């Protein structure tokens, strides 16, 4: 019933805003507690003989009032253990939490991590396995050029994906594999999926995007779930792995976009899906807050951006719904997703004097 609780709280927010508007003013609405982003690193966790395995987790939260993030690990055999988090970095809009704790049992298989932050809940799954269970992958190179440019200039994201050859330290280019490009704002902690590409014959890839604002970038490889067979073959310098592989993340690369003092930065904060894990034909409520701030005021707080349309769509798809932001910048869109995966909230800028707003969230199947 978590989705129903969220919907009722959103309705209460709207009624409070409407009451304030009828009285000739506005009413401040607290942003409800949200779990915005969660990532296990590394995933899978490697079970090294003779040493205890530990799991590292990073979570980004938003909203709420002085809530504490708590976590509970669940092993494949049902064994549970608490996982303690510490607040590592904080801004007025977000908090980045970190945890690095031992697995309660050295068990291979699928693990669960239950997260609670106030009334917000999230479930994360990850894998623990022996080091030789799958082939490792890596990004030996990833960069952005140019590193500094005027806003509106095309920039090139370029890198290479490699896969482990056999059980040794040799790696070769990994061809025809999906790579996701992600970014985060310098004043934000959550990564946002922006687009996908496929590696070339030698594992190389490149994508051209427009430098709207300064951002950190990275590449991510998550292996397909239906990779068959235990055999790896090579031909003409191309590495094709038919065996299962482990995912990888590249290093961060930053571009700095020069913007004028009057440029209006736009952000979507606290974007979430409720529920984030769904069954067949189950409704999902997407919600968040649209904020704005001029470049010359970058040391000030973000202001609400009201009366603007925010659309929600599957990544690289057409909008499935939209809403106009209220006085507090809040928007909500509810519908039955046809597919799971990455869903994006997007604000389309109105001219060159402001930026686009983007955020993403993952919806999974039960």
C-alpha positions as CSV (number, residue, x, y, z in Angstrom):
1,X,0.0,0.0,0.0
2,X,3.0,2.3,-0.2
3,X,1.8,3.8,-3.5
4,X,-1.6,4.6,-1.9
5,X,0.1,6.4,1.0
6,X,2.2,8.4,-1.4
7,X,-0.9,9.3,-3.5
8,X,-2.8,10.4,-0.4
9,X,0.1,12.6,0.8
10,X,0.3,14.2,-2.6
11,X,-3.4,14.9,-2.5
12,X,-3.0,16.5,0.9
13,X,-0.2,18.7,-0.5
14,X,-2.4,19.8,-3.3
15,X,-5.3,20.7,-1.0
16,X,-3.0,22.7,1.2
17,X,-1.6,24.6,-1.8
18,X,-5.2,25.2,-3.1
19,X,-6.3,26.5,0.4
20,X,-3.3,28.9,0.4
21,X,-4.1,30.1,-3.1
22,X,-7.8,30.8,-2.2
23,X,-6.6,32.8,0.8
24,X,-4.5,35.0,-1.5
25,X,-1.1,33.5,-0.7
26,X,0.8,30.3,-0.7
27,X,1.4,27.6,1.8
28,X,4.8,25.9,2.2
29,X,4.6,22.2,1.7
30,X,7.3,19.9,3.1
31,X,8.8,17.6,0.5
32,X,8.0,14.0,1.6
33,X,10.8,11.6,2.3
34,X,12.1,10.0,-0.9
35,X,14.7,7.4,-1.8
36,X,15.9,8.8,-5.1
37,X,18.8,6.6,-6.1
38,X,20.5,3.4,-4.8
39,X,23.5,1.5,-6.1
40,X,25.5,-1.5,-4.9
41,X,29.2,-1.3,-5.8
42,X,30.6,-3.7,-6.8
43,X,27.7,-5.8,-8.1
44,X,28.2,-8.7,-8.0
45,X,30.0,-9.0,-4.6
46,X,32.9,-11.4,-5.0
47,X,33.2,-14.2,-2.4
48,X,36.9,-14.6,-1.9
49,X,38.0,-17.8,-0.1
50,X,39.6,-17.1,3.3
51,X,38.3,-13.6,3.7
52,X,34.9,-12.1,4.6
53,X,32.9,-10.6,1.8
54,X,31.5,-7.1,2.3
55,X,29.0,-5.0,0.3
56,X,29.3,-1.3,-0.5
57,X,26.1,0.7,-1.1
58,X,25.4,4.3,-1.9
59,X,21.9,5.8,-1.6
60,X,20.6,9.3,-2.3
61,X,17.6,10.6,-0.3
62,X,15.5,13.8,-0.5
63,X,12.9,15.4,1.5
64,X,11.6,14.5,5.0
65,X,12.7,16.0,8.3
66,X,15.7,14.5,10.0
67,X,15.0,11.0,8.9
68,X,17.7,8.3,9.2
69,X,18.3,5.8,6.4
70,X,18.3,2.1,7.6
71,X,19.0,-1.1,5.7
72,X,18.4,-4.8,6.1
73,X,20.3,-7.5,4.1
74,X,18.5,-10.7,3.2
75,X,20.7,-13.7,2.1
76,X,19.6,-16.3,-0.4
77,X,18.7,-18.7,2.5
78,X,16.6,-16.0,4.3
79,X,19.2,-14.9,6.8
80,X,18.9,-11.2,7.6
81,X,21.3,-8.7,9.1
82,X,21.2,-4.9,9.5
83,X,23.3,-2.7,7.3
84,X,24.3,0.7,8.9
85,X,24.4,3.8,6.8
86,X,26.2,7.1,7.4
87,X,25.4,10.5,5.8
88,X,28.5,11.2,3.6
89,X,27.4,14.4,1.8
90,X,24.5,16.8,2.2
91,X,22.9,19.6,0.2
92,X,19.6,21.4,1.1
93,X,17.9,19.2,-1.5
94,X,19.7,15.8,-1.1
95,X,21.7,13.6,1.1
96,X,24.2,10.9,0.0
97,X,24.5,7.9,2.3
98,X,27.1,5.3,2.3
99,X,27.4,1.8,3.8
100,X,30.2,-0.8,3.7
101,X,29.4,-3.8,5.8
102,X,30.0,-7.6,5.9
103,X,27.6,-10.1,4.4
104,X,26.1,-12.1,7.3
105,X,26.9,-15.4,5.4
106,X,29.2,-16.2,2.5
107,X,26.4,-17.4,0.3
108,X,26.3,-17.2,-3.5
109,X,23.1,-16.2,-5.2
110,X,20.6,-13.3,-5.2
111,X,20.6,-11.0,-2.2
112,X,18.1,-8.4,-1.2
113,X,18.5,-5.1,0.5
114,X,15.5,-3.4,2.1
115,X,15.8,0.4,2.6
116,X,13.7,2.6,4.8
117,X,13.9,6.4,5.0
118,X,11.0,7.8,7.0
119,X,7.9,6.4,5.3
120,X,9.8,5.8,2.1
121,X,10.8,2.3,1.2
122,X,12.9,0.7,-1.6
123,X,14.1,-2.8,-2.4
124,X,17.5,-3.4,-4.1
125,X,18.8,-6.7,-5.4
126,X,22.4,-7.7,-6.0
127,X,24.4,-10.9,-6.6
128,X,27.2,-12.6,-4.6
129,X,29.3,-15.1,-6.5
130,X,32.7,-16.8,-6.7
131,X,35.4,-14.7,-8.6
132,X,35.5,-17.2,-11.5
133,X,31.7,-17.5,-11.9
134,X,31.6,-14.9,-14.7
135,X,34.0,-13.0,-16.9
136,X,34.9,-9.5,-15.7
137,X,34.4,-6.4,-17.8
138,X,35.9,-3.0,-17.6
139,X,36.1,0.5,-19.2
140,X,39.9,1.1,-19.7
141,X,39.1,4.5,-21.2
142,X,36.2,7.0,-21.0
143,X,36.4,10.8,-21.6
144,X,34.5,13.8,-22.8
145,X,35.8,16.3,-25.3
146,X,36.0,19.2,-25.2
147,X,36.2,19.4,-21.4
148,X,35.2,23.1,-21.4
149,X,32.9,24.9,-23.8
150,X,30.1,27.3,-24.3
151,X,26.6,26.0,-23.5
152,X,24.9,24.7,-26.6
153,X,28.2,23.3,-28.0
154,X,28.2,19.6,-29.1
155,X,30.5,17.4,-26.9
156,X,31.7,13.9,-27.6
157,X,31.4,11.1,-25.0
158,X,33.9,8.4,-26.0
159,X,35.2,5.1,-24.4
160,X,35.9,1.5,-24.7
161,X,34.5,-1.7,-23.1
162,X,36.7,-4.7,-22.6
163,X,36.0,-8.3,-21.4
164,X,38.3,-10.7,-19.5
165,X,39.8,-13.4,-21.7
166,X,39.8,-16.7,-19.9
167,X,40.6,-16.6,-16.2
168,X,43.8,-14.4,-16.4
169,X,44.5,-10.7,-16.5
170,X,44.2,-10.4,-20.3
171,X,41.3,-8.3,-21.6
172,X,40.1,-7.7,-25.2
173,X,37.6,-5.3,-26.8
174,X,33.9,-6.4,-26.2
175,X,31.9,-5.9,-29.4
176,X,28.1,-5.4,-29.9
177,X,27.3,-4.7,-26.3
178,X,24.8,-2.2,-24.9
179,X,26.3,0.7,-23.0
180,X,24.3,3.3,-21.1
181,X,25.5,6.9,-20.7
182,X,24.6,8.6,-17.4
183,X,25.2,12.0,-16.0
184,X,24.9,13.8,-12.7
185,X,24.9,17.5,-11.9
186,X,27.9,18.9,-9.9
187,X,25.5,19.8,-7.1
188,X,23.6,16.5,-7.1
189,X,24.5,13.0,-6.1
190,X,22.1,10.8,-8.2
191,X,23.0,9.5,-11.6
192,X,20.5,10.0,-14.5
193,X,20.3,7.8,-17.5
194,X,20.4,9.8,-20.7
195,X,20.9,7.5,-23.7
196,X,22.2,4.1,-24.9
197,X,24.6,3.0,-27.5
198,X,26.3,-0.2,-28.7
199,X,30.0,-1.0,-28.8
200,X,31.8,-1.3,-32.2
201,X,34.0,-4.2,-33.5
202,X,36.8,-3.4,-31.0
203,X,34.6,-2.4,-28.1
204,X,34.8,1.3,-28.8
205,X,31.8,3.6,-28.6
206,X,31.0,7.3,-28.9
207,X,28.0,9.5,-28.5
208,X,27.5,13.2,-29.3
209,X,25.3,15.2,-27.0
210,X,24.7,19.0,-26.4
211,X,26.5,20.6,-23.5
212,X,23.6,22.4,-21.9
213,X,25.2,22.7,-18.5
214,X,28.2,21.5,-16.5
215,X,27.9,17.8,-15.7
216,X,29.8,14.7,-14.6
217,X,29.4,11.7,-17.1
218,X,30.0,8.0,-16.9
219,X,29.4,4.8,-18.9
220,X,27.7,1.8,-17.5
221,X,27.5,-1.8,-18.8
222,X,24.9,-4.2,-17.4
223,X,25.0,-7.6,-19.2
224,X,21.9,-9.0,-20.8
225,X,20.1,-11.6,-18.8
226,X,19.8,-14.1,-21.6
227,X,23.6,-14.5,-22.5
228,X,23.8,-18.2,-23.4
229,X,26.6,-20.8,-23.4
230,X,30.0,-21.1,-21.7
231,X,32.2,-20.5,-24.8
232,X,34.1,-17.4,-25.7
233,X,35.4,-16.9,-29.2
234,X,37.5,-14.3,-30.9
235,X,37.7,-13.2,-34.6
236,X,39.4,-10.3,-36.4
237,X,40.2,-8.5,-33.2
238,X,36.6,-8.7,-31.9
239,X,35.8,-10.2,-28.6
240,X,32.5,-12.0,-28.4
241,X,31.6,-13.5,-25.1
242,X,28.9,-16.1,-25.1
243,X,29.4,-16.8,-21.4
244,X,27.9,-14.6,-18.7
245,X,29.8,-11.4,-17.8
246,X,29.8,-9.0,-14.9
247,X,28.7,-5.4,-15.2
248,X,31.1,-2.4,-15.0
249,X,31.1,1.4,-14.5
250,X,33.6,3.8,-16.0
251,X,35.4,6.6,-14.3
252,X,33.7,9.9,-14.0
253,X,34.5,12.6,-16.7
254,X,33.4,16.2,-16.3
255,X,32.5,18.9,-18.9
256,X,32.3,22.5,-17.9
257,X,29.7,24.5,-19.8
258,X,30.0,28.3,-19.8
259,X,26.7,30.1,-19.3
260,X,25.8,33.8,-18.9
261,X,24.8,35.2,-15.4
262,X,21.1,35.3,-16.3
263,X,21.0,31.7,-17.5
264,X,18.2,29.8,-15.7
265,X,19.2,26.4,-14.4
266,X,16.3,23.9,-14.0
267,X,16.3,20.8,-11.9
268,X,13.8,18.0,-11.1
269,X,14.3,16.9,-7.5
270,X,12.8,14.0,-5.5
271,X,11.6,12.2,-8.7
272,X,10.2,8.8,-7.6
273,X,7.9,6.0,-8.7
274,X,5.4,4.5,-6.3
275,X,5.4,1.6,-6.2
276,X,8.8,1.0,-7.9
277,X,8.2,-2.7,-8.1
278,X,4.9,-3.7,-9.9
279,X,2.8,-6.6,-11.0
280,X,1.0,-6.9,-14.3
281,X,-1.3,-4.0,-15.1
282,X,-0.5,-2.2,-11.9
283,X,-0.7,1.6,-11.7
284,X,2.4,3.7,-10.9
285,X,2.4,7.3,-9.6
286,X,5.4,9.3,-10.7
287,X,6.1,12.5,-8.8
288,X,8.7,15.1,-8.2
289,X,9.5,18.8,-7.8
290,X,10.6,21.3,-10.5
291,X,13.1,24.0,-9.3
292,X,14.9,26.9,-10.8
293,X,17.9,29.1,-10.1
294,X,19.9,31.6,-12.1
295,X,23.6,31.2,-12.7
296,X,24.3,34.5,-10.9
297,X,22.4,33.2,-7.8
298,X,24.1,29.8,-7.7
299,X,25.0,30.2,-4.0
300,X,21.3,30.7,-3.1
301,X,18.6,28.1,-2.6
302,X,16.6,26.7,-5.4
303,X,13.2,28.3,-6.1
304,X,9.9,26.6,-7.0
305,X,9.1,26.6,-10.7
306,X,5.4,26.7,-11.0
307,X,3.1,26.6,-14.1
308,X,5.4,24.5,-16.2
309,X,4.6,21.2,-17.9
310,X,6.7,18.2,-17.0
311,X,6.3,15.0,-19.0
312,X,7.0,11.4,-17.9
313,X,8.2,8.8,-20.5
314,X,10.2,5.6,-20.9
315,X,13.8,6.3,-21.8
316,X,14.0,7.4,-25.5
317,X,10.2,7.0,-25.8
318,X,7.3,9.3,-26.3
319,X,5.6,10.9,-23.3
320,X,3.1,8.7,-21.5
321,X,1.7,11.6,-19.4
322,X,2.3,15.1,-18.2
323,X,1.4,17.5,-15.4
324,X,1.6,21.3,-14.8
325,X,3.6,22.1,-11.7
326,X,1.9,23.7,-8.8
327,X,3.0,26.7,-6.7
328,X,5.5,24.5,-4.9
329,X,6.9,23.0,-8.1
330,X,5.2,19.7,-7.4
331,X,4.0,17.5,-10.3
332,X,2.4,14.0,-10.4
333,X,1.6,11.7,-13.2
334,X,-0.1,8.3,-12.8
335,X,-0.7,5.6,-15.3
336,X,-0.2,1.9,-16.0
337,X,3.3,1.4,-17.5
338,X,3.4,-0.9,-20.5
339,X,7.0,-1.8,-19.7
340,X,9.4,-1.8,-16.8
341,X,12.9,-0.3,-16.9
342,X,14.0,3.3,-16.8
343,X,11.4,6.1,-16.8
344,X,12.3,9.7,-17.2
345,X,10.8,13.0,-16.1
346,X,11.6,15.8,-18.5
347,X,11.1,19.5,-18.7
348,X,11.6,21.0,-22.1
349,X,13.3,24.4,-22.0
350,X,11.6,27.4,-23.5
351,X,14.5,29.0,-25.4
352,X,18.2,29.3,-24.9
353,X,18.0,31.3,-21.7
354,X,17.2,28.3,-19.6
355,X,18.1,24.6,-19.3
356,X,16.2,21.4,-19.6
357,X,15.2,19.5,-16.5
358,X,15.8,15.7,-16.3
359,X,15.5,12.9,-13.8
360,X,15.2,9.1,-14.1
361,X,13.9,6.2,-12.0
362,X,13.8,2.5,-12.4
363,X,10.5,0.5,-12.3
364,X,11.0,-3.3,-11.8
365,X,8.7,-6.3,-12.2
366,X,7.7,-8.4,-9.2
